[in-house]
Amino acid sequence: MIDQAYGTSSVTVNAEYTAEYKAIDDAPFASGGCGAAWKVKKINSDDETVYMAKIFTGEPAVIKASFDPEALAFENLDHPNCVKCHKIYGEG
């Protein structure tokens, strides 16, 4: 894990994620009490697709307990009117 500053707070971001994606804007697309959504692109790739990354802030145990069920459901979601989950980083 490495520390990166996002907005006004410093959060720990998974090293695999930061090796694969970079934010394309200086500020998040949206943010709330539990984290922020960032527009990102793949690093070292010809893929010009813009992806959305959700980065959580707060106590890891609380975040995991709150969002683990959502992440598991989102990972299996396959509907034409919903975004697709490509990968979940971290331990929960």
C-alpha positions as CSV (number, residue, x, y, z in Angstrom):
1,M,0.0,0.0,0.0
2,I,1.1,3.6,-0.6
3,D,-0.2,6.9,0.6
4,Q,-1.6,9.4,-1.9
5,A,-3.3,12.7,-1.3
6,Y,-6.8,12.8,-2.7
7,G,-8.6,16.1,-2.1
8,T,-8.0,17.4,1.4
9,S,-7.4,14.0,3.1
10,S,-4.7,11.4,2.7
11,V,-5.9,7.9,2.0
12,T,-4.1,4.6,1.6
13,V,-4.6,3.3,-2.0
14,N,-3.8,-0.2,-3.1
15,A,-0.5,-0.4,-4.9
16,E,-1.8,-2.7,-7.6
17,Y,-4.4,0.0,-8.4
18,T,-1.9,2.8,-8.6
19,A,0.3,0.7,-10.9
20,E,-2.5,0.1,-13.3
21,Y,-4.6,3.4,-13.3
22,K,-4.1,7.1,-13.1
23,A,-6.6,9.9,-12.5
24,I,-7.3,12.1,-15.5
25,D,-8.6,15.1,-13.5
26,D,-7.2,17.0,-10.5
27,A,-10.4,16.6,-8.5
28,P,-12.8,13.7,-8.1
29,F,-15.8,13.4,-10.3
30,A,-17.9,13.1,-7.2
31,S,-17.3,12.7,-3.4
32,G,-19.2,12.0,-0.2
33,G,-18.7,11.0,3.4
34,C,-17.2,7.5,2.5
35,G,-14.9,8.3,-0.4
36,A,-14.7,9.7,-3.9
37,A,-15.2,8.6,-7.5
38,W,-12.4,9.4,-9.9
39,K,-12.3,9.3,-13.7
40,V,-9.2,7.2,-14.5
41,K,-7.4,5.7,-17.5
42,K,-5.1,2.7,-17.7
43,I,-1.4,3.5,-17.5
44,N,0.9,2.4,-20.4
45,S,-2.0,1.3,-22.5
46,D,-3.5,2.3,-25.9
47,D,-6.9,1.8,-24.3
48,E,-8.5,5.3,-24.3
49,T,-11.5,4.1,-22.3
50,V,-12.4,6.3,-19.3
51,Y,-13.1,4.2,-16.2
52,M,-14.6,5.2,-12.9
53,A,-12.7,4.3,-9.7
54,K,-14.3,4.4,-6.3
55,I,-11.8,5.1,-3.5
56,F,-13.0,4.8,0.1
57,T,-11.8,6.8,3.0
58,G,-12.2,6.0,6.7
59,E,-11.4,3.2,9.1
60,P,-10.7,0.1,7.0
61,A,-12.7,-2.3,9.2
62,V,-15.8,-0.1,9.0
63,I,-15.4,0.4,5.3
64,K,-15.1,-3.3,4.7
65,A,-18.1,-4.1,6.9
66,S,-20.2,-1.5,5.1
67,F,-19.2,-2.0,1.5
68,D,-18.1,-5.6,1.2
69,P,-21.7,-6.8,0.4
70,E,-22.1,-4.0,-2.1
71,A,-18.8,-4.9,-3.8
72,L,-19.6,-8.6,-4.1
73,A,-23.0,-7.8,-5.6
74,F,-21.6,-5.2,-7.9
75,E,-18.9,-7.6,-9.1
76,N,-21.6,-10.0,-10.3
77,L,-23.9,-7.4,-11.8
78,D,-24.4,-7.8,-15.5
79,H,-27.1,-5.5,-16.9
80,P,-27.1,-3.2,-20.0
81,N,-28.3,-0.2,-18.0
82,C,-25.6,-0.5,-15.3
83,V,-21.9,0.1,-15.3
84,K,-19.6,-3.0,-15.3
85,C,-17.3,-3.8,-12.4
86,H,-13.9,-4.7,-13.9
87,K,-11.8,-5.3,-10.8
88,I,-11.9,-4.9,-7.0
89,Y,-8.6,-4.0,-5.4
90,G,-7.6,-4.4,-1.8
91,E,-8.7,-6.8,0.9
92,G,-12.3,-6.0,0.9
